[in-house]
Amino acid sequence: METEVVIAGAGPVGMALSIALSNVGISNVVVERGVGVHPLPRAAVIDAELHQSFIANGLGAQLAPLLTPLRAADYVDAEGKHLTGGDLSGIRMFGGLPVASLHFQPEIDALFLAELQERGGRFMPNTPFTGVEQDDDGVRLLVDGGNAICGRWLVGCDGASSTIRRSVGIAREDLGFEQDWLVVDVRLHDRVGSGLPDVVRQVCDPVRPTTMVSGHRDVYRWEFQLQPGEDPKEMNQHEHVWRLLNPWINPSNADIIRSASYRFHGLVATTFRAGNVFLAGDSAHQMPPFMGQGLNSGWRDAFNLSWKLHWVREGLADDRLLDTYGAERIHHSRVTVERSIEAGQLIDQFAGRVSHGVRPGKGYGGATPRPRYEEGIVVGDHPRVGTVFDEWHLIAGDARAMTHMAVVGTGGQTPALPSRGKWRAVELSPKETLGADHVVVRPDGFIAAICDAASIDAVLGDLCQRLCC
Ligand SMILES: Cc1cc2nc3c(=O)[nH]c(=O)nc-3n(C[C@H](O)[C@H](O)[C@H](O)COP(=O)(O)OP(=O)(O)OC[C@H]3O[C@@H](n4cnc5c(N)ncnc54)[C@H](O)[C@@H]3O)c2cc1C
């Protein structure tokens, strides 16, 4: 049988997509040029929403030992004086998850590789691809040596310099951020004895803006903003790296896992779809890491797309449902990139280097509302529509959770569920439904609608139209 979805790239986004697709019964192959997963860390944080997504996809128990709750996130001046942000340890989401958790990415990647194969995804290592072709019969991923891997759909999860994005000619919007940073991961010999804080910290030092990230177990990260005239290659030499680390650690109490210079960008693809080819992850968007959202945004892409592919594949919706993937994800990613840029600009601003006019609340601990889906599978203008349902964990344990729209009620009369598509009725208390009679929750945990009993029939009708079912 032909594979339904060809996933180009076995980074954390491609592998998560494979797991999500296998969970909803869609056959997939993950094509990767490397022999296995990337051995070095890049992303370091998973937020509560994506943590809950993986729990909903049956990975909660496997992930738990790989995560350390993030205790605090702040901005300080060069002398360590507090500027904004603070303690996160008392905040819990989705029935007990920390706001964010730290991980060592190679461990997450190894778990995903094992799970994707366990769940039926096919992994093809050592297979560099060069482009994609498509026609009415489907897609063909062209691989080195002249062969092709065929499928109905293809998702380019092949990272920032995406071959797939270039092959289908998708442009990117540049949101105007470009800085070189040196990123250094170390393994501490004695984590507790090191006295280093458990924190994600922006040190707003006018001479050298610096990020500190207390990692999972004995891993710790520093990121140093490179200054005009500093050559990234030269600064990555051993002696310079240790000179930069010297205020905190030295070779007698830590080993360097890796150091690398990165140019941080703010880029979003102008469309996430060309025919039956989609983009997800860094191929679709890139952002500076100050909010820890790069990978989380890629995972959000994967969970947005997987249930929609399931609906179309099952004949529950027509192909236009897949257009809502980009309509939702482009706006959401764009806002996330903008916020990540502002969080970076704030470091320079607090350091007194340059004023961008960014409000301090744009750093950690501000009350900025979550980005929301404003079009796509959403109805009404309630401010929580298009954001993730806080009580998602209460309805995510059901076997139908990843495929069905959930119509949550509070014990009154159950509305007639639409005959087309996949729907289920769930009961919660009024406190859990934000005081409304009904909350409609999508398989990816996002709220599609919030309404009273009098309007639920009209809302479900409107949603059916948007779902193209
Ligand atoms: C310093 C730093 C810190 C970061 N911190 C965070 C953080 O805390 N939180 C967060 O959410 N994000 C963070 N990010 C971002 C995060 O690392 C990326 O968003 C994430 O790795 C993207 O995953 P991906 O699967 O889309 O792409 P990638 O991880 O780049 O994977 C792409 C895969 O495709 C394969 N591939 C590419 N081209 C081909 C080809 N032609 N043929 C075959 N295979 C191919 C590659 O080998 C690779 O395995 C950080 C990034 C950096 C640089």
The ligand as a Gaussian input file, in Angstrom:
#p B3LYP/6-31G(d) Opt

LIG

0 1
 C       20.355000      27.960000      20.422000
 C       18.963000      27.528000      20.178000
 C       18.130000      27.393000      21.252000
 C       16.823000      26.997000      21.047000
 N       16.012000      26.869000      22.131000
 C       14.712000      26.510000      21.944000
 C       13.833000      26.291000      23.065000
 O       14.216000      26.406000      24.228000
 N       12.552000      25.929000      22.819000
 C       12.085000      25.753000      21.545000
 O       10.886000      25.440000      21.404000
 N       12.909000      25.901000      20.481000
 C       14.213000      26.275000      20.634000
 N       15.044000      26.397000      19.575000
 C       14.540000      26.118000      18.218000
 C       14.558000      24.635000      17.905000
 O       15.819000      24.068000      18.052000
 C       14.060000      24.420000      16.497000
 O       12.845000      25.125000      16.352000
 C       13.829000      22.933000      16.212000
 O       15.012000      22.183000      16.284000
 C       13.239000      22.756000      14.826000
 O       12.903000      21.415000      14.633000
 P       12.547000      20.875000      13.202000
 O       12.212000      19.431000      13.386000
 O       11.583000      21.784000      12.537000
 O       13.883000      21.058000      12.354000
 P       15.331000      20.411000      12.588000
 O       15.551000      20.099000      14.017000
 O       16.279000      21.329000      11.916000
 O       15.263000      19.022000      11.806000
 C       15.263000      18.952000      10.394000
 C       15.667000      17.537000       9.986000
 O       15.583000      17.433000       8.563000
 C       16.741000      16.773000       8.070000
 N       16.990000      17.245000       6.705000
 C       17.112000      18.541000       6.298000
 N       17.346000      18.594000       4.981000
 C       17.386000      17.311000       4.532000
 C       17.603000      16.719000       3.246000
 N       17.813000      17.466000       2.158000
 N       17.568000      15.372000       3.139000
 C       17.318000      14.595000       4.230000
 N       17.112000      15.108000       5.486000
 C       17.150000      16.445000       5.621000
 C       17.849000      17.198000       9.017000
 O       18.936000      16.292000       8.985000
 C       17.107000      17.216000      10.359000
 O       17.153000      15.961000      10.998000
 C       16.359000      26.762000      19.739000
 C       17.206000      26.887000      18.660000
 C       18.494000      27.267000      18.869000
 C       19.394000      27.413000      17.674000

